[in-house]
Amino acid sequence: MIEFTRRKLLGSSTAALFLEAISSKAEDAFRLGLTPVFLDNDAEVIDQLRTALAAALGVPIELEQRRTYEEVTGLLLEGSVDAAWLCGYPYLQHRDALSLVAVPVWNGKSLYQSYLIAGKDDTAMTLEDLRGGTHAFSDPDSNSGYLVTASDLARLGLRPEGFFRRTIFTYGHRNVVRAVSDGLVRSGSVDGYVWEALAKAEPGLTAGTRVIARSEWLGFPPFCARSDRMKDNRLLALGDALLGLDQTDEGRVALGVLQLDGMTTGGPELYDGIESRIRDYENLR
């Protein structure tokens, strides 16, 4: 009986230590939220980004993916993730609670455009030519995949639902391109960076579409964290890791699959153009 009790206590102690180790490991992992801001859950992209950041931070990286921008933004605001790669639109929607950690550099600039696309054989030349057609948006909280087109229409005193015969949300920029290419809709609003990246990675997909309009240059989707946590050592380390991706082998591989030059610091003024569009859109609503 004494031996049984001793073994039981030892077993309980070992189990407790094991659970403590698991808990410690989970706490040490850095949790990064991802939206369809890039190439929509591309396994290679995700793996390379995880590998590069884990090597730089020295801790496991847990990438939390969700279908919508709203879900990922919610995870960040409630503290379920440490940081997230968002879009300029949700960043500005929650500007009082969020701060910039780093901003990607693409083709030498921390800027990108929204593309208005149609089928490759479509004769449309402008947004007005698409009146009465079917249209695909990416996400209601996406700048390039919704806000740009919605604010263009707002400036004309119109709403998407009154201009297009039918609209859909695909919850992914690649999905917008696919919907237009396959003829499911006549036109779509898409992230120009994603369209250009797909043109190199999957040229057969973008070949079924044609860019009929490009927006002005706007602030590139940023990495964000809660403002009240910006001085945490983990977030300081993330900022250093992102800014130094182009200095490590793993980082250069990740940047290569993302088709990015690197990362830089950015200020809120980078998103002034998006803020202007938010005002125009909300003034009509």
N, C-alpha and C positions, 0 to 999 in steps of 0.2 A: 504493500500500500504506500509506504514511504517512497519507494523507487518510482512507482507510478505517478505520485504527486510531483516528484522532482522532474520527471520527464515532461509532465504536463506543463509545469512552470517554465521549463526550458523551451518547450515548444511555443508557449504563449509569448515568451520573451523574443524568440526568433521571429515569430510572425509579426510582432509589434515593430521590431527593427526593420523587417522587410517592408511593411506598410509605410513606415517612416521614410525609408529610402525612396519608395515610389512617390510619396507625397513631395519629398524634397526635389526629386527629379522633375516632377510636374511643375513645381513652383519655379524651378530654374529655367524651364523652357520659355523662350520668347514667343509670344503669340502675335502673329501678324495677320490682319484681315485683308482679304483680296476680293475685289469686285470684278465684273467683266470689263475692267478698264483696259486690259490688254487682250491677248489672243484667246479669250474665252476658254479657260481651263485646259490649255495646252499642257500636256503632261511634261514634256521636255522643259518648257519654260518654267513651270512650277518647281520641278526637281532641281534645275540649275540655280534658281533664285534661292531655294532653301539651302542648298549646299554652300553657296557663296556666303550667305549671311551667317550660317552656322559656323563656318570657318573663321569669319571675321569676329563674331561675338564670342565664340568659344562655348556656346550653349546650344542645345537643340532648338530648332525652329519649328513651331507648330503653325502651319498656314491654315487659317480659317476661311473657307470659301462659302459664299452665299450667292443665291440667285439674283438678288436685287441690291441696289445701292442702299436702299433704306435699311435693309437687314444688317449690312456690314456697318453702316454708320451707327445703328443702334447698338451693336456689339461694342463699338469703340466708346460711345458715350456712357454706357453702363459699366465699362471697365472689364468686359469679358475678353477683350484683346488689348494688347499694349499699344499697338499702332495699326494703321491701315493705309493701304494705297487706295485713295478715294478719287473723286473727280472735283474739279473746281466748284461745281454747283453745290453739292452737299457741304463742301468746306465752307462756302460763304453762307449757306443756310444756317450753319452752326458756328459762325465766326466768333461768337462770344465764348464758346467752350473749347474750340479747337485751335491748334497752332501748327505751323509747317515744320516738318522735320527735314525734308529734302525734296527737291524737284528734279525729275529726269531731264536730261539734255538729249534732244533728238535733232539730228542734222545741224548741230552747232547752236541750237537755241532751246530754251525752256518754253517753247510755244508749239502750238499745233492748230489745226483748223477742223471745222466741221464740214463734211462733204454732203451735198445733196446728190443722190445717185438715182439713175433710172436704168431700165433694161437697155442693153447695148444697141438694140434696133429702135428704141423709142425716139421720137422726133422732138421731144420737149427740149427747150433751150433755157428756160427760166422757171422759177417757182410758180409763177402765174400759169404757166402751161400745164401744170399738174392739177389744177383745180378740178374737183369732181372725181379724181382718181382714188385709188387705194394706196395707202402709205404705211411703211413700217418704221416705228421708232424703236430705239434700244431700251430705254428705261426712263420713267417719268422724272427721275432725279439726275439724268445724264445731261451735261451741257451740250456736247456735240450730237448726242443721240436723241435729243428732244428740245432743250431750251433754245438753241439757235434757231431752229425752224419755227418753233412756237412764238419766239419774240419777233422774228421777221414778219410773221403774220399779224402779231399784235400791233406792230408799227403801221400796219395797213387797216387796223381796226377789226381784225378777224381772229377767230379761234380755229385751231386745227379741226375740231369736230364740225365746224361750219364750212370749212374750206374743202376738206377731203370728203369723199363719199363714205369711206371707212378707214379707220386706223387700227393698227395692232401694235402691241409691245412684244418684242422678241426676247428681251432680257439677255442680250449679247450682241456685240457689234458684228461679229462674224455671222450671226443669225440674220441680221438685217441684210447683209450682202447676199447671203444664200437665198433669202426670201425674194429679193429683187431678181437675182440671177435665174431662179427657178420659175419666175413669173407668177409667184403667189401674190405679189403686190406690184403696182406699177413703179413705185418709187420708195426711197428710204432716206433716213438721216443717220449718218454714221461718222464715227471718229476717223479723221483723215489719217492719223498715224496708223490705226489698225488697218485701214484700207490699203495704205501704201505697204505695210508689212506683209499683208496677205498677198499683194501683187507680186512680192518676191518669193514668199513661202508657198503660196497656193495660187499661181497665176491663172489656173483654169477656172477658179471661182470668181475672181474679179473680172475675168474676161467677159463674163455675162452681164456686166454692168458698165455704165458710163457716168463719169462725174459731170454734172451739168452746172454746179455752182459750188464755190468754196467761200467759207466765211472769212472774216478778218483773222489775223493771228491772235490766239487767246492763250492764257496760262495753261501749261501742261498739267494733267492730273497729278496731284502731289501726294507724298507720304505725309500723313498727319497723325497727331497724338493729342490727347487731352491737354489743355493748357496748364492745368494744375499738376501735371506730372512731368512737365518738360525738363525739370531739373533732376529727375530721377537718373541714377547712374545707368540704368538699362537703356533709357531713351537717349542719353548722351552717347552711349556706346553704339546704338543703332545709327544715330546721325553720322558718327565717324565711319561706321562700316559702309553706309550707303555712299558717302562722299568719297570713300577710298576704294570703291569697287573696281575702278580702272587701274588700280595699283597691284592687284593680286591676280594670280592665274585663274582661280575660281570665279572671281568677280568679272574678269574679262570674258570668260565663257558665258556667264549669265547675261552680261550686256550684249554679247553677240547674238544670243538667241532672242533677246528682247529687241534687237536692232536699235539699241540706244548707244549714245556716246559715253554717257556717264551720268553723274548726279551733281547737283549744285545746291547751295542754299538759295532760298527765294523769299521775297517779302510779299506781304498782302497786296501791294500795288500791282504785282504781276497779274492779279485777277480783276483789275478794274474793268476790263472789257466785259467779263462775265457779269460783274455786278451791274453794269449798265443795262445788260440784257435782262437781268432779273427784274430791275425796276420797270422796264418797258412791258414785260410780260405781266407782272403783278398789277400794274396800273390798269390794264384792260380787264383783268379778272375782277 
